[in-house]
Amino acid sequence: MEILVVACVLAAFVLAFVVVSYERELRSIARFLKGRERGSNQRVTVEYPTRGVTGVAQSINAYLDEERDRRIAEEERRSAFQQDLASLSHDIRTPLAGAQGYLQLYAREQGAEERERCVREAESRLTAMRELVDQLFEYTKAADPTHAMELEAVQPYPLLAEALAGAYPDFAAREWEPRIDFEDEGLWVQGNREALSRVFSNLTVNALRYGSEAPTIVQRGRHVEFRNAVDNPEAIDVNRMFARFYRADAARAGGASGLGLAIVAHLCERMDARVAARIEGDVLCVSIDFAELSQDSK
C-alpha cells in the first residue's frame, strides 16, 4: 500500500513538473514572439527540449524563416521595380523632351526648310516613344503567367524566313545578307507560332542593331543559334542580356528599349524552350533549345 502511495506521489510530482515546464516554455515562447522586432533574425530556443515543445519551436522558426524569405523577395521586387521605373521614366522622357524641343524650335523658325526638319525630328522621337510603349506592352504580355499561350507543333524555319524577310530593308541598307544554315528545314518543335515569330523578330532586330556584320542562323537538331560579330564584345554581359532594360552599349542603342531580349527569354520559357547567350571571340551567340513535341502536339 505504501509503495502504491509513493508511486502516486512521484507520478503527481512528475506530472506537475512536466506541466510547469510546458507552461514555462510556452510563456517563454510567448514573450519572445511579443518582444521580437520585425525583421529580426532571432529564433525560438527551448530550455527543456521535449518532443512537443521542440515541435512547436521548429514550426514557429520555419514560419519565421518563410516570412524572412518573403520579406527579402518583396524587397528585391520593390528594388527591381524602382530601377525599372527609373529606366522607363528616363527612356520615355528622352524622346519626349526631344520632340518638345523641336516643336518649340519650330515655333521660332521662319524658314520652311528648317520647319520641315523640326517636324521630322519631332515625329522621329515620338515614333521612338511609341515603339518603347509597344515593347513594354509586349513584355508585360510575355511575362504575364495568366496570359494564355497554347503550345502546338510548329516549324521554326518558315517563321524565321518571315522574320528575316520582314527586316529586308534594314539588311539591304547595310548591304548585309544573312546566312541560314538549317540542317532540317522541315523540323517540328513544340512552341507557339505567334510567340516564336516574335522571338525570331526580336533576335533579328538585336543582330541588326548591335552586330558588325550579317548574322548566321544555324540549326542542329532542336538547337537554333543566332551568331553575329560585334564591335565591342567585352562590353556585353551575357549574364544580364535577358534582363529588363539591359543595353550593352547605350551610345549605340538609339531608341532601343532594352526589352527585346527580355521578351525573348519570357516567351521561350513559356514554350518550355531554353535560351542562352555566350561570347566566342568577337561573336555573340544567342541559342534556343526547343522542347520535344509532346504527345498532345504530335
N, C-alpha and C positions, 0 to 999 in steps of 0.2 A: 504494500500500500504506500509506504513511504517512498519507495522507488518511483511509483507512478506520480506521486505529488511532485517529487523533484523533477521528473521528466516534463510535467506540465508547466512547472515554473520556468524551467530552462527554455521550453518551447515558446512560452509567452514572452520571455526576455529576448529571445532571438527574433521573434516576430516584431516586438516593439522596436528593437534595434533596426531591423530592416525598414520598418515604416518611417522611423525617424530619419534614417539615411536617405530614403527615397524623397522624403519631404525636404530634407536639407539640399539634396542635389537639385530638385525641381525649383526650390526657391533661388538657388544659386544661378540656375539657367535663366529664370525669370528676371533676376537683377541684371544679368549680363545683357539680355536682349533689350531691356528697358534703357540701360545706360550706354549701350553700344552706339558709337557715332556712325551716321550713314556714310557708307563708302569705306569704312574701316576694314582691314584685313584680319581682324581678330576672329578667333574661332572658339566655339564652346569646348571647354575641357571638363572632365569629371574627376572627382576625388575617389569615389567608390565605383569602379568600372563594372557594375553588374550588367548582365545582358540587356535588360530593359533600358536602363539609363544610358548605356553606351549606344543602343539603337536610336534612342531619342536624339542624343547629341550628334550622331552621324547623319541623321535625317536633317537636322537643323543646319549642320555645316554644309551638307550637299545643297540645300536650298540657298544658303548664303553664297556659295560658290556660283550657283546659277545666276543669282541676282548680280553678282560681281561681273560675270561674263556678259550678261545682258547690258549692264551699265557701260562696260568698256566698248561693246559693239555699238551701242547707241551714241557714245561719244565719238567713235570713229566715223559713224554715218553722218553725224552732225558736222564734224570737221570736213568730211569729204563734200557734203552738201554746200558748206560755206565756200570751200575752194572752187567748186563747180559754179556756184552763183557768181563769185568774183570773176572767174574766167568768162562766163557767159555775158556778164554785165560789160566787161571790157570789150568783148568781141562784138557786141551789139552797139555799144557807144561809138566805137571807132568808125564804122561806115556811116552811122547816123550823123555824127559830128561832121564828117567829111561832106555828106550830102547837104547839111545845113550851111556849111561854109561856102560851098559852090553856089547855092541858091542866094546867099547874101551877096556874093560876088556878082552874080547875075544881075541883081537889082542895082548895082552900082555901075556896071558896064554899059556902054553905049553902042559899041561895035557889034554888029550882027554875028560876025565870025566868033568872037570871044564869048558871046552869049550862048551860041550853039555849043561851044566847048564846055561851058559851065553846066549846061543841061545834060550833055553826055556823061560828064563826070559824076553828076549827082545821080543820074539813072544807074550808072555802074555801081555806085556804093549802095544804093537802095536794093539793087539786084543781089549784091553780096549779102545784105542783111536778110533778104527773103530766103536765100539759099541756106543761110545759117538756121533760120527758124524751121525751114523744111527738114534739115538734117536733125534738128533737135526733136521734131515730131517723129521722124523715123527711128531715132534712138529710143525715145520713150516707148514707142510701139514694140520695138525689138526686145526691150528689156522688161516689158510687162508680162509677167507669168500668166496673167488672166486672159491675155490676147490669144485667141485660138490659132493654132498652127497645125494643119493636117499634114501628116507625113505620108509620103507615097513614093512610088518608084519614079525616079526622074533620070534623064540623061544629061550629064554635065556639058558634053561637047556642044550641042546646039545652043544652049543658054550662054556658054562662053562666046561662041561665034556672034551671037546677037549683041552681047556687051561690047565686044571689040568693034563690031560694025557701027554701033551707036557712037563710038568715040572716034570714028574715022576722020572727021575734020580736024580733031586735035592731033592725031597721028600724022596726017598729011601736012599740017602746019609745021611740024617738027621734022618732016621728011623721014619718019620712022615707019618701019614695017614690022609689027610684032610677029614672033615666030611661035607656031603651035606645034608641039611635039607630043601628040597623043598616041599612045600605044594601042588604045582600043576606043575608037570613036563611037562605038555602039554601047559603051559601058552604061550600065544602070546602077544607081545607088539609091539609098534611102534619103529623102530630102523633101523639099517643098519648092515648087517652080518659082514662085514669086520671091521667096527668101533667097534662093540660090542665084537668081538673076541679080538681086540687089548685092549679094556678096561679090559676084564677078564684076559688076559695075563699079563697086567701091574699090576693089583691088586694082582695076584698070585705071581709075582716076588717081589712085595713090601712086601707081607706077609712072603715070604721065606727069604728075606734079613734082615728084621727088627724084625720078630716075634721070640718069645722064645718057641713057640710050634705050632703044626699044626693048621691051620685056620679052622674055621667053617663058612660055607656059608649057610645063612638062607634066604628063600623066603616066603613072606606072601603077597598075592595079587600081586600088581605091585612093591612091595618093595623087593629089594635084598640087603643083607648085608654081607660083609666080616668081620669076627670077629677073632682076634688073640691076645693072650697075648704078651706083650712087656716087656723087661727088665727095661727100663727107661722111664715110661710114662710121668713123669714130664718134660722131655726134649723135648717132642713133642708139637709144637704149632699148634693146629688143624686149627687155622685161617690162617696159612701160608702153610699148607700141599700141597695145589694145586698150589702154586706159582712156577714160574720158578726157577730152580736150588736150591730149598729148600731141605736141608738134615738135619734131626733132629740130627743125630749123625755122624759127619764127620769121626770119627775114625772107625766106623763100616761100613761106606758107601762103602768102597772099590772102585770099578770102577763105582759106581752109578753116573749117570749124574744129578740127581735131576730134570729130565724132565718127568719121568714116570707118576706121578700123575697129572702133568700139562697137559699132553696129555689126560689123562682120563677126566679131567674137560672139556677140549675143545670138545672132542668127545661127551660127554654126553650133553653138551649144544647144539650141532648141531643136536642131536637126540631128542631135547626137553625133555630130562631127567634131573633130579636134582641129583647132587652128594653132599654128605656132610660127615663130619668126626666128631667124638666125642671120648672122653676117658671115660670109665666106670671102675674105679679102675685101674687095670693094663691091661685092654683090650682095644685095639684100634678097633673102629668100623667105617668102611667106607661103606656108604649106597648109593644105587641108587634107585630113584623113577622114574619109566618109565612112559612115556605118554600113554594115552589110544590110541587105534587104531583109526586112522582117517577113514572116510568113504572111502577114496581112497585106504587105505591099507587093508580094510576088503575083 
